[in-house]
Each structure stands twice: as C-alpha cells, then as structure tokens.
Amino acid sequence: MMYLKSGLALMILSFMVNSGICKHENSPEDFNYIGLERNQFGFIFTSIIVNGQAVKALIDFGDPNILQLSSRFTKENNIAVEATNGQAMHVDGSTFSIDKGLADLVKIGNWAHEDVAFKSSPGEIESVSEQIGTHFDAVLGWGYFKQYFTAMYYAKNTFVLSKVKPQINEILLRKPYNTNSNYLSVEVDIDEEKANFILDTGSSYSFIDSTYVTQRDIDTLEFKLGENDLLLQLQPMDLSILRQINAVGIIGADFLNKYEILIDPFEKELILSSNN
C-alpha cells in the first residue's frame, strides 16, 4: 500500500519543490500528497480509508463520479446503498444499474472528507478487478480531482492536490480543456482536423475510434497537442460510445508518463512541463 503518512508527505514536499510544477510558499495543509502504485498493465492505484477501513482505489479520470465502491465492500462493511433510476454503459454498449450511498468518513492522502456521496454497481468493480489482475474495491474519479489543482507526476508515482495554485516553471504548453461534459476533454489535431479526446488515467494506452479513422482515411495514427508538436502514436479501437460526449479518442498513461501535468480547475486548462 502507498498510503502516505504525514512525515513521508513532508519528505516528498522537500523533493517536489525542485521539480517544474510544485513550487509554493503555502501551508502544508493546503496540499494533499497521494502516493501511487501501478499494476502490470499500468493502471494506477492508491490506498484510501473509508469508514475506518483501508481500501485500494483505482484512479480513473474516465469516471465522472467522485467515488465508487464495490458492492462487495459495501456488503462486508454494512454500508447502506439504494437503487437509482440511472444506468451506465460499457464500451461495448451493454448497460448496468447504478446504486448510491453515503460514506461517513473518507480519507484520501492526508485529507479527510465527511459524508461523501458514492456510487456502486453490483459486481462491476469486482469484474474489472478480475480482468486486470488487481484486487481493488474503490474508484476515485474525475469528480473528485476536478475540485482541486491536481499536479500529476506519473514518473514519480505521485499526485499532489492543492487548494491554491502552485508556482509553475519551465512550461511547455498551456491547453484549455472542455467544460461541456463530466469528463476531462481536450481538443487535439489529427491529420489537420480538430477532434476531442478524453484524458483517462484508467487507460494504459491512447486510442482513437476505429470508425473515425476509417471514415477519414487517416494514414498516420498520431495527434498533435498544441503548437509545441507534442505527438503521440494512437491505437485504433471501437470507441463509438464516446460520440455521445463528442469525443473520438482517449489520452492514456503512455502520454501522461512523458510530462508533469497540472490541472487548473478554475482556468480550465492543462499546464504541461517536462519531466525533470
């Protein structure tokens, strides 16, 4: 488990102030240090505490919710859930039901949150857990991270959340992100056309919808982000489900590993710096 105690958090603070993004003169309480671990497929996890119980959580920006808990965990810990009328959809188009509940206390990194609303779908997290070979019972989604400045240090296996904007040095690129959906979506250039991609920490690789490629007879499967020619090779995949949110692809961990990225939820922009 990578749950960071306060002493280790201060050590990381001392180390991170020498990197491109996280330079600050604010109180340590303004910052939240989240240690990451990865499985063999590149999915990222952290340890959180829900109602006093340690839980491994997948960090997934492709999930618009704040928190999801497995039906296994809610049953084992007697956490009440109730059915909703909502349904969600897999990439293959199949649907599943959504329940909801309220966790009394959730500790994420060195921050604690009371009365946290969560979603739960019977057997869904358990199924994904089995598919990727890692036992986990929670998902931290974009709904949580979009509330804070989030500095993503993939190469250092650390995210740093803050309530105040960190000072930023050596900026490679500023890129606005779209605010018309519950996902983190950015505009990229593909074969001299504009297209929207979802930034998804729950994906090990970057993909483009195969139908989009076929319809436009695209030869080079790569996108350009901004004027600095930040290029990334893409893999074709059926992503027709993304059409409902006006997106045609996914930016995954193969791109995120290359840079230090600050998400500014107030200016609605991504700020990229080089990995130092």
NORKA-V961700 format. One record per residue. SS is DSSP state (H for helix, E for strand, L for the rest). NEAR is the number of other C-alpha atoms within 12 Angstrom. Layout:
BEGIN
SS/NEAR
SS/NEAR
END
This chain:
BEGIN
L/21
L/27
L/30
L/31
L/22
H/20
H/14
H/19
H/27
H/21
H/15
H/28
H/32
H/18
H/18
H/31
L/22
L/18
L/30
L/29
L/40
L/39
E/24
L/24
L/16
L/17
L/14
H/24
H/21
H/21
E/34
E/37
E/43
E/42
E/36
L/33
E/28
E/31
L/20
L/12
L/19
L/27
L/37
E/43
E/40
E/36
E/35
E/39
E/32
E/38
L/25
L/16
E/22
E/24
E/33
E/35
E/43
E/41
E/44
E/35
L/36
L/36
L/33
L/30
L/30
L/35
E/40
E/46
E/47
L/39
H/32
H/26
H/33
H/32
H/17
H/13
L/20
L/16
L/28
L/22
E/27
E/21
E/17
E/16
E/11
E/16
E/19
E/24
E/19
L/19
L/18
L/14
L/16
L/11
E/16
E/22
E/22
E/28
E/29
E/30
E/27
E/27
E/32
E/20
E/22
E/33
E/33
E/43
L/36
L/29
E/27
E/20
E/22
E/17
E/16
E/27
E/28
E/36
E/40
E/40
L/36
L/29
L/23
H/30
H/34
H/25
H/19
H/23
H/24
H/14
H/14
H/22
L/17
L/25
L/26
L/36
L/42
E/43
E/46
E/45
E/33
H/33
H/28
H/31
H/38
L/34
L/20
L/28
E/34
E/39
E/44
E/46
E/36
H/35
H/27
H/26
L/30
E/35
E/42
E/45
E/38
E/36
L/26
L/27
L/27
L/31
E/24
L/29
L/24
L/22
E/22
E/26
E/25
E/25
E/29
E/25
E/31
E/26
L/20
L/15
L/23
L/25
L/34
L/40
E/35
E/36
E/30
E/35
E/26
E/32
L/19
L/14
E/18
E/19
E/30
E/37
E/37
E/41
E/40
L/33
L/39
L/35
L/29
L/30
L/27
L/33
E/37
E/38
E/33
H/24
H/21
H/29
H/28
H/16
H/10
H/16
L/13
L/21
L/17
L/21
L/27
E/30
E/37
E/30
E/33
L/23
L/14
L/17
L/15
E/25
E/23
E/28
E/24
L/31
E/25
E/25
E/24
L/23
L/29
H/26
H/25
H/32
H/22
H/17
H/24
L/25
L/31
L/39
E/46
E/45
E/41
L/34
H/36
H/28
H/34
H/38
L/30
L/24
E/30
E/38
E/42
E/44
E/42
E/33
L/29
L/19
L/19
L/24
E/25
E/37
E/36
E/35
E/31
E/27
L/25
L/20
END
